Amino acid sequence: MSTRRAIAFSFLDRYAALALSIGSSVIISRLMTPAEIGVYSVTMVFVSLAAAFRDLGAGQFLLQKRALEPRHLRAVWTVMIAAGCLMALLILLGAWPLSLFYDEPRIVPIMALIALGYVFNSFGAMSYAWLMRSLRFEALAMMRFSATLTGTAVTLLLAWKQYGPISLAWGSLVTAVTNAAVGQYYRPDGFRWWPGREGLREVVSFGSKISLTSVAGVIGGGMSEMALGKLQDLHSVGLYSRANGLAAMFSRLVMDATNAVALPLFARATREHGSSLQPWLRATSYVTVLGWSFAVGVALLGSPLVLLLYGAQWGDAVPPLRWLALAMAINLPAALCTQVLIGAGQADRVLRITMMAALCQLVCTTAGAAISVEAAAQGFALSQVPVALAWLHGAQKQLGFSWSELLALLLRSAACVALVAVVPILLVLRYGSHPAAPLVPLLAALGGGGMLLLLALRLFKHPLWSECLRMAGFIRAKSGFLRG
């Protein structure tokens, strides 16, 4: 599969799932209170710590291994089964202490359902990793979308029946079961069901570093919600969670799909050509110009966005939303550094940087959480400056790029975004920062900002403009074929 075809399938998959996610989020925000969503949010932060070990990095091992042998496949399968069962046990053991810590008994049944889901996850993980390595994104799209669709349907039905936060846990379990079932359909015939020990040490040695990296990342990224739950209240957690969800929408719109393709592509480029420098530079130019445009729009039009999607009860989420959008913008130049380093097999370097980043985020966000929800978001934004610099430094050591070359690339993206920012600024001047009718300025920002972005890409000769021309040519060719 070509790179562009792989990216197209990945984006189609992610956008379909994202549409379901946004739609369900809008409905759930009106069926549940901020405190109810806060219960599930703090639970998921703890679960994410355990989930970082869900396959002990065996999937990433399978992706980056150059000379893959049958013994490696059996060893990966062994690790995935053992890790899934172990994580389920850890989640169950942590349920009661966590409920006592937050004085919230609803946490126990939520974590029990999530623990069961991790047992089923093991049975889809092997197929998922192999399909990623093979760049079979059409099959991956089928796995993920079918699982998301069934899980979302169950969540919405139970939320409508007023089951509260456990509705989300039931949806998570159904998602895991569906993913495992569809994964078996795509499991290659040559994959044996019986585990093997040969090659186990090699898999665990690499994968354990990846898992520790994931744990550090979860601690750094999720500490705001855990700290707010203890230092403030679960209502504050719900506000921060929704603000973070909106700020992270670009990641779900673009970066999730990009990362899904980037890791196997960077790994293949390293295996075949010895370097993934040019693909990384090109991808970084794309994500910065798109992501910075999104961040500017969210920061300036956060109030109508929150009002339209979640309703008036979530108005206090707007101030932290603006700071979290800034945090995302600061981190974007380094957004693909993790993938390029893992693709090159640099698990040690990834672990060191992630641990440093987690410590920095932990200190800044916890200090802010002791003050307010907005201060927690401010602390997180502040922490992203040294974090982004550390990741770029690590990528520079691996890829050997010129700092002046990267700066020129980023300045071109910034110039495009400066032009795009004119649209939301004019809309704020026209409608105010808290418009009573939020749909009009948001639609105007989407349409006007999109057209101005295309103009800016052409005016400043941004690399993304060539992709736009290529896509336009493809659409013309297809439309001509259909008319013929």
ZIBEL-V794161 format. One record per run of one state. SS is the DSSP state (H for helix, E for strand, - for the rest). FROM is the first residue (numbers start at 0). LEN is the number of residues. If there is no record, write none. Layout:
# ZIBEL-V794161
ss from len
SS FROM LEN
SS FROM LEN
This chain:
# ZIBEL-V794161
ss from len
- 0 2
H 2 29
- 31 2
H 33 18
- 51 6
H 57 7
- 64 5
H 69 33
- 102 3
H 105 28
- 133 3
H 136 24
- 160 5
H 165 21
- 186 13
H 199 32
- 231 2
H 233 14
- 247 1
H 248 25
- 273 3
H 276 24
- 300 1
H 301 9
- 310 1
H 311 3
- 314 2
H 316 18
- 334 2
H 336 7
- 343 3
H 346 23
- 369 3
H 372 27
- 399 3
H 402 29
- 431 6
H 437 22
- 459 3
H 462 21
- 483 1
